[in-house]
């Protein structure tokens, strides 16, 4: 794919990224501090949804345990930041730990030719194992360096600091800027990745793995690559999450969060990147608003939403809007073509 084709493919991504930049610089001036803190948490979850949108929507790998890499990144960041006395290198450690674990797990799954169903079961099982194990680390003997794991109480996460000054911590508004910048960069990176040769091969494997292998592509390597990349992105979301909340607990690995991530992608639209991001923000604030009342149960509402989209909007929000827009443009395009042909025919008759 040449440069012009890449730019055309990236045009929608860049437009949404520009909208994100405008929001990033205007939100702190029009929203209250409490809303900004909540937005930081929502942004972290949007990065998690983006990572699943990449590996499932473009790699065809339904990972039920994407929150495993999200939580692993959060814990790795917190433990490293406590031991290093700063967040700069801790962020890199979080990404590397989650990516290395995903690469190891993915190696056994993909090179072992585990089927899609069992792959989903394995990733979910690994997530629940993390949840169960970390809840049992409440004693003082469970520590890594200077960091006590804290069991079900979790660990207080050190705040982000300036890279050149570990004693200068960022305020919530500044953390929001970092979170939005990270989301935009991850989104643009994913948008670029799917336009590359690697991304197009991953999509071809998703569509027909046997045909891709007959063309000479090793599907195991490509699956392992996109699986590892998505884990690193999920880890970035985990870092942002524990900074937005202020601590990390084993609940990040629970079944509810694993299922919620799947719902975000289904509602937003599998095969898109912006759809799951928008769905995450929408459902985050929907559940937050429902949390203030006692009439409707959050899980019931989310279940109804999931059933509705699976039955009536199976493509998700973003693809459905695109299809609707394309269907509206078709009659107009045909009408313009007919008028153009009529004018040309009239001109020929006059001549």
C-alpha positions in Angstrom: 0.0 0.0 0.0 1.5 3.3 -1.1 1.6 6.5 1.0 -1.4 8.1 -0.7 -3.5 5.0 0.0 -2.4 4.9 3.6 -3.3 8.5 4.1 -6.8 7.9 2.6 -7.3 4.9 4.9 -6.1 6.9 7.9 -8.2 10.0 7.1 -11.2 9.0 9.4 -8.7 8.0 12.2 -7.0 11.4 12.0 -10.3 13.2 12.0 -11.4 11.5 15.2 -8.0 12.0 16.7 -8.3 15.7 16.0 -11.7 15.7 17.7 -10.1 14.0 20.7 -7.4 16.7 20.8 -10.0 19.5 20.8 -11.9 17.7 23.6 -8.6 17.2 25.6 -7.8 20.9 25.6 -11.3 22.2 26.3 -12.7 19.7 28.8 -10.7 20.9 31.9 -12.0 24.5 31.3 -15.7 23.6 31.1 -16.0 20.5 33.4 -15.7 20.2 37.1 -12.8 18.4 38.8 -14.9 15.5 39.9 -16.0 14.9 36.3 -12.4 15.2 35.0 -11.4 12.5 37.5 -14.3 10.2 36.3 -13.3 10.9 32.7 -9.8 9.7 33.4 -11.2 6.4 34.6 -13.4 6.2 31.5 -10.5 6.9 29.3 -8.5 4.1 30.9 -11.4 1.7 30.2 -11.6 3.0 26.6 -8.0 2.1 26.1 -8.8 -1.4 27.3 -11.8 -1.6 24.9 -9.5 -0.4 22.1 -7.1 -3.2 22.8 -9.9 -5.8 22.6 -11.3 -4.1 19.4 -7.8 -4.6 17.8 -7.3 -8.2 18.7 -10.9 -9.4 18.2 -12.1 -7.1 15.5 -9.0 -7.3 13.3 -7.2 -10.4 14.5 -10.3 -12.5 14.9 -9.1 -13.6 18.4 -12.0 -13.5 21.0 -10.0 -12.9 24.2 -12.3 -13.2 27.2 -9.4 -12.3 29.5 -8.3 -9.0 28.1 -8.6 -7.6 31.6 -5.8 -10.0 32.7 -3.3 -7.8 30.8 -5.1 -4.6 32.0 -4.8 -5.7 35.6 -1.3 -7.1 35.2 -0.2 -3.8 33.8 -1.8 -1.9 36.7 -0.1 -4.1 39.3 3.2 -4.1 37.5 3.2 -0.3 37.4 2.2 0.1 41.0 4.8 -2.4 42.3 7.6 -1.0 40.1 6.7 2.7 41.0 6.9 1.8 44.7 10.3 0.1 44.3 11.7 2.6 41.8 10.5 5.7 43.6 8.9 7.1 40.4 6.6 6.4 37.6 8.8 7.0 34.5 10.3 3.5 34.3 7.4 1.9 36.0 5.2 2.6 32.9 7.7 0.8 30.7 7.8 -2.1 33.1 4.0 -2.4 33.1 3.9 -2.6 29.3 6.8 -5.1 29.1 5.4 -7.4 31.8 1.9 -7.6 30.2 3.3 -8.0 26.7 5.8 -10.7 27.8 3.1 -12.6 29.6 0.8 -12.4 26.6 3.6 -13.5 24.3 4.3 -16.6 26.6 0.6 -17.5 26.9 0.0 -16.8 23.2 2.9 -19.0 22.2 1.4 -22.1 23.8 -2.1 -21.3 22.5 -1.3 -20.4 18.9 1.6 -22.8 18.3 -0.4 -25.5 20.1 -3.2 -24.8 17.6 -5.8 -24.2 20.3 -9.2 -23.6 18.8 -11.0 -20.3 19.2 -13.5 -21.6 21.8 -10.8 -23.1 24.0 -8.7 -19.9 23.5 -11.5 -17.9 25.0 -11.9 -20.3 27.9 -8.1 -20.3 28.6 -7.8 -16.5 28.7 -10.9 -16.3 30.9 -9.5 -19.0 33.2 -6.1 -17.2 33.5 -8.0 -14.0 34.5 -9.9 -15.7 37.2 -6.7 -17.4 38.4 -5.1 -13.9 38.9 -8.3 -12.8 40.7 -8.2 -15.8 43.1 -4.4 -15.7 43.7 -4.0 -12.0 44.4 -7.0 -12.0 46.8 -4.9 -14.5 49.0 -1.9 -12.2 49.3 -3.0 -10.1 52.3 -0.3 -11.2 54.7 2.9 -9.2 55.3 5.0 -11.9 53.7 3.4 -11.3 50.3 5.5 -8.5 48.9 7.7 -7.7 46.0 10.6 -5.5 47.1 9.0 -2.8 49.1 5.5 -3.3 47.8 3.0 -5.2 49.8 0.4 -6.9 47.5 -2.3 -6.2 50.0 -4.7 -9.1 49.1 -8.3 -8.0 48.5 -7.5 -4.5 49.8 -5.2 -3.9 47.0 -2.3 -1.4 46.8 -2.3 2.3 46.7 -0.8 3.4 43.4 1.9 6.1 43.3 0.8 9.0 41.1 2.4 9.9 37.9 5.4 12.2 38.1 7.3 14.4 35.7 10.0 12.2 33.9 12.8 14.5 34.9 11.6 15.0 38.5 10.3 12.0 40.5 9.2 14.3 43.4 7.0 16.5 41.2 3.6 14.7 40.9 0.9 15.4 38.4 -2.5 16.9 39.5 -5.7 15.3 38.4 -6.1 17.7 35.5 -2.6 16.9 34.3 -3.3 13.2 34.6 -6.4 13.7 32.4 -4.2 15.3 29.7 -1.8 12.3 29.9 -4.7 9.9 29.7 -6.3 11.6 26.7 -2.9 11.8 24.9 -2.3 8.1 25.6 -5.8 7.2 24.2 -5.3 9.3 21.1 -1.8 7.9 20.4 -3.0 4.3 21.0 -6.0 4.9 18.7 -3.8 6.4 15.9 -1.3 3.6 16.3 -4.0 1.0 16.0 -5.5 2.8 13.0 -2.1 2.9 11.3 -1.3 -0.8 12.3 -4.4 -2.1 10.5 -3.4 -0.4 7.3 0.0 -1.9 7.2 0.9 -5.2 5.6 0.9 -6.8 9.0 -2.6 -5.6 9.8 -4.0 -6.6 6.4 -2.6 -10.1 6.8 -4.2 -10.3 10.3 -7.5 -9.4 8.7 -7.1 -12.0 6.0 -6.4 -14.6 8.7 -9.5 -13.5 10.5 -11.5 -14.0 7.3 -10.0 -17.3 6.1 -7.0 -18.7 8.0 -6.5 -21.7 5.8 -6.4 -19.5 2.6 -3.9 -17.2 4.3 -1.6 -20.1 5.2 -1.9 -21.5 1.7 -0.6 -18.1 0.5 2.5 -18.7 2.6 1.7 -16.7 5.8 2.3 -18.3 9.2 -1.0 -17.5 11.0 0.5 -18.4 14.3 3.1 -15.7 14.2 0.6 -13.0 13.1 -1.8 -14.0 15.8 0.9 -14.0 18.4 2.0 -10.5 17.2 -1.4 -8.8 17.4 -2.2 -10.6 20.7 1.0 -9.3 22.2 0.5 -5.8 20.9 -3.1 -5.7 22.2 -1.8 -6.8 25.7 0.7 -3.9 25.7 -2.1 -1.5 24.9 -4.3 -3.0 27.6 -1.4 -2.5 30.1 -1.4 1.2 29.2 -5.0 1.3 30.1 -4.2 -0.4 33.4 -1.6 2.2 34.2 -4.1 5.0 33.5 -6.8 3.2 35.5 -4.8 2.9 38.7 -3.8 6.5 38.5 -7.3 7.6 38.0 -8.7 5.6 40.8 -5.6 5.9 43.1 -5.2 2.2 43.9 -5.5 -1.2 42.3 -7.4 -4.2 43.7 -7.9 -7.8 42.6 -11.5 -6.9 41.5 -10.0 -5.6 38.3 -9.7 -9.3 37.3 -13.2 -10.3 38.1 -15.7 -11.9 35.7 -17.9 -8.7 35.6 -15.0 -6.6 34.1 -14.1 -9.4 31.7 -17.7 -9.5 30.4 -18.1 -5.8 30.4 -15.1 -5.4 28.0 -16.8 -7.8 25.5 -20.1 -5.8 25.8 -18.2 -2.5 24.9 -16.9 -4.0 21.7 -20.2 -5.6 20.7 -22.1 -2.4 21.3 -19.5 -0.2 19.6 -19.0 -2.5 16.7 -16.5 -5.3 16.1 -14.2 -4.4 13.2 -14.0 -0.8 14.2 -11.8 1.1 16.5 -13.8 4.3 17.3 -17.0 2.3 18.0 -15.8 0.5 21.2 -14.3 3.7 22.5 -17.6 5.6 22.2 -19.5 2.7 23.6 -17.2 2.6 26.6 -17.8 6.2 27.5 -21.6 5.8 26.9 -22.0 2.7 29.0 -19.6 4.0 31.7 -21.7 7.0 32.3 -24.9 5.0 32.0 -23.9 2.6 34.7 -22.6 5.5 36.8 -26.0 7.2 36.6 -27.8 4.0 37.4 -25.6 3.5 40.4 -27.4 6.4 42.1 -30.8 4.7 42.1 -32.2 1.4 43.5 -34.9 0.6 41.0 -32.9 -0.9 38.2 -30.0 -3.3 38.6 -26.9 -2.4 36.6 -26.3 -6.0 35.5 -29.9 -6.3 34.3 -29.6 -3.2 32.2 -26.3 -4.2 30.7 -27.8 -7.7 29.9 -30.8 -6.1 28.1 -28.4 -3.8 26.1 -26.3 -6.8 25.1 -29.3 -8.9 24.0 -30.8 -5.9 22.1 -27.5 -5.3 20.2 -26.9 -9.0 19.5 -30.5 -9.5 18.1 -31.3 -6.2 16.5 -27.9 -4.3 15.9 -25.5 -7.2 15.5 -22.9 -5.1 13.7 -22.8 -2.5 16.5 -23.3 1.2 16.5 -20.4 2.4 14.3 -20.8 0.0 11.4 -24.6 0.4 11.4 -24.2 4.2 11.2 -21.7 3.8 8.3 -24.1 1.4 6.5 -27.0 3.8 7.0 -25.0 6.8 5.7 -23.8 4.7 2.6 -27.4 3.7 1.9 -28.6 7.3 1.9 -25.8 8.4 -0.4 -26.5 5.7 -3.0 -29.8 7.2 -4.3 -28.2 10.7 -4.4 -25.2 9.4 -6.3 -27.4 7.6 -8.8 -29.6 10.6 -9.2 -26.5 12.8 -10.0 -25.3 10.3 -12.5 -28.7 10.1 -14.2 -28.8 13.9 -14.4 -25.3 14.0 -15.8 -26.2 11.4 -18.5 -29.4 13.3 -19.3 -27.4 16.6 -19.8 -24.8 14.8 -22.0 -27.6 13.3 -24.1 -29.3 16.6 -24.4 -26.0 18.3 -25.5 -25.5 15.6 -28.1 -29.0 16.1 -29.4 -28.5 19.9 -29.6 -25.3 19.4 -31.5 
